[in-house]
Amino acid sequence: MKKMHNIGGTLARENRDHSVVLLAKPSAPRFPMPLRTQPASTRFKDTPAITHLIQATRAVGDDTPALCLPVFTQFILNKIKRPYVFGRHRHWEFEIILVVRGKYRCLLNDREVCLSDDGVLLVQPGDWHEDFCNPPLEYAGLRFSFPDSAARAEDVRFFRSDIPPEQQHTRMASEMYLPLLEKIAREASQGDMSSSHLQDALMSELFWRLVRAFSPTVLARWLAPVPSESRFLERLRQCFAQNMHSSPSVPKIAKMLGISQRALSQRCASLLNTSPAKALLRLRVQYASQLLTQTEMSVKEVGYRLGFSNPYHFSRVYKQVMGHPPSADKTPTPP
């Protein structure tokens, strides 16, 4: 009986003398079934004629579609020859600062951030940024946006809303990103109908490598799937956000969460190392810090906005939580 084989999707007949005759290629189905729908046992099989040197299936992980995809805007690799200050400016796109070599220093929302070799900083839309560059220093600036997102603008964030500027940086070996940046630059000079799509594809790879480099605890919810043990914290944060302008009682918070007061206190003590009331107070002060640094509201206005009885009480509580008075965080009005 003559044996039949499938070689690269083409039917082949093996003769008795072991010669192979290629037959007509079968017509492809109108909607080819993706590889991942095939049983694992049939995906890869060695044959007498073929040994698979590398085998790969879809990685096990979160299969939730991404909220949006990054679109590349601009890339510049800078070599600093003399001291230079890039004055205070506000970002309207995302920017990734990647330090190839040297020391990089900046103010991000008026907080000092320092990076060295392989340091990576991600600046979000709305952030205030000021660069202080001194030689020897080489760093790359890569800008991107999410113009096609169907989500609300405030949802398209890289970090959680309570993450301070000091946690918006990490480390990533330059060997991981320099080849991608070189390919992005090469596509700019290619300039054909595929170039911009390839740039976006390379941008997506760099973006997800950057996501991997950060701790999931600082990432926005759409980037870091919420594990089951963290769902309580997410529900508690939502409850606090709904009562940001007041001081709800522990019984009220427990009722909103559908648990007992004792269970609420125990979970806060276990997960937050504090009481529910103090956890809410800290969240309110952190939100106050955002209003002070990112808006033109005065200290007095922010205090009243968050339900504090008077500015003196607000300043005292703020200093207890943040370690400095609210006036220290007040952003000067841009000229």
Residue pairs with C-beta under 8 A, 6 or more apart in sequence:
2 13
2 14
2 15
2 16
3 13
3 14
4 11
4 12
4 13
4 14
5 11
5 12
5 13
5 14
5 20
5 47
5 49
6 12
7 20
7 22
9 25
9 26
9 28
10 22
10 23
10 24
10 25
10 26
11 22
11 23
11 24
11 25
11 26
12 20
12 21
12 22
12 23
13 20
13 21
13 23
14 20
15 21
35 43
35 57
35 58
36 57
36 58
40 57
43 55
43 57
44 52
44 55
46 52
62 225
64 225
66 222
67 149
67 151
67 155
67 156
67 222
68 146
68 148
68 149
68 150
68 151
68 156
69 146
69 148
69 200
69 204
70 94
70 144
70 145
70 146
70 200
70 203
70 204
70 207
71 144
71 145
71 146
71 147
71 148
71 200
71 203
72 142
72 143
72 144
72 184
72 196
72 199
72 200
72 202
72 203
73 93
73 143
73 144
73 145
74 141
74 142
74 143
75 140
75 141
75 142
75 143
75 181
75 184
75 185
76 140
76 141
77 100
77 138
77 139
77 140
77 181
78 133
78 137
78 138
78 139
78 140
78 141
79 137
79 138
80 102
80 133
80 134
80 135
80 136
80 137
80 138
80 139
81 135
82 135
83 133
83 134
83 135
84 131
84 133
85 130
85 131
85 132
85 133
86 130
86 131
86 133
87 130
88 107
88 128
88 129
88 130
88 334
89 128
89 129
89 130
90 126
90 127
90 128
90 129
90 334
91 123
91 124
91 125
91 126
91 127
91 128
91 129
92 125
93 125
93 143
93 144
93 145
94 122
94 123
94 124
94 125
94 143
94 144
94 145
94 146
94 158
95 122
95 123
95 129
95 141
95 142
95 143
96 120
96 121
96 122
96 123
96 140
96 141
96 142
96 143
96 144
96 206
96 210
97 104
97 106
97 115
97 119
97 120
97 121
97 122
97 123
97 139
97 140
97 141
98 119
98 120
98 139
98 140
98 141
98 142
98 172
98 174
98 177
98 181
99 115
99 116
99 117
99 118
99 119
99 120
99 137
99 138
99 139
100 117
100 138
100 139
100 140
100 174
100 178
101 117
101 136
101 137
101 138
102 116
102 117
102 135
102 136
102 137
102 138
102 139
103 114
103 115
103 116
103 134
103 137
104 114
104 115
104 116
104 119
104 121
104 131
104 133
104 137
104 139
105 112
105 113
105 114
105 115
105 131
105 132
105 133
105 134
106 112
106 113
106 121
106 129
106 130
106 131
106 132
107 113
107 128
107 129
107 130
107 132
108 121
108 123
108 127
108 128
108 129
108 165
108 168
109 127
109 128
109 165
109 293
109 294
109 331
110 128
110 293
110 329
110 331
111 164
111 165
111 166
113 121
113 165
113 166
113 168
113 169
115 121
115 169
117 174
118 171
118 172
118 173
118 174
119 169
119 170
119 171
120 169
120 170
120 171
120 172
120 210
120 213
121 168
121 169
122 158
122 159
122 168
122 169
122 210
123 129
123 168
124 157
124 158
124 159
124 168
125 153
126 294
127 165
128 293
128 294
128 331
133 139
140 177
140 181
142 181
142 203
142 206
144 203
144 207
146 156
149 156
151 222
155 220
155 222
157 220
158 219
158 220
158 223
159 167
159 168
159 218
159 219
159 220
160 218
160 219
160 220
160 221
161 290
162 283
162 286
163 218
167 218
168 218
170 210
170 213
170 214
170 215
171 213
172 209
172 210
172 213
176 209
177 206
177 209
180 202
180 205
180 206
181 206
183 198
183 202
184 199
184 202
184 203
187 195
187 196
187 198
187 199
187 202
188 195
188 199
211 219
211 223
216 224
217 224
221 234
226 234
232 257
232 267
232 271
233 271
233 272
235 257
236 253
236 257
236 267
236 268
236 276
236 279
237 283
239 253
239 256
239 257
240 279
240 280
240 283
240 284
241 283
242 256
243 252
243 253
243 280
244 283
244 284
244 287
244 306
245 305
245 306
245 307
246 307
247 277
247 280
247 281
247 307
248 256
248 280
250 261
250 264
250 265
250 275
250 276
250 277
251 261
253 264
253 276
253 280
254 260
254 261
254 263
254 264
257 264
259 267
264 276
265 275
265 276
268 274
268 275
268 276
268 279
269 275
272 279
274 282
281 317
281 321
282 321
284 306
284 307
285 317
285 318
285 321
285 322
286 321
287 306
288 302
288 303
288 306
288 314
288 318
288 326
289 322
289 326
289 329
291 297
291 302
291 305
292 299
292 302
292 326
292 329
292 330
292 331
293 329
293 330
293 331
294 331
295 331
296 331
296 333
297 305
298 330
299 311
299 314
299 315
299 326
299 327
299 330
300 311
302 314
302 326
303 310
303 311
303 313
303 314
303 315
303 326
304 311
306 314
308 314
308 317
314 326
315 325
315 326
315 327
318 325
318 326
319 325
319 326
322 329
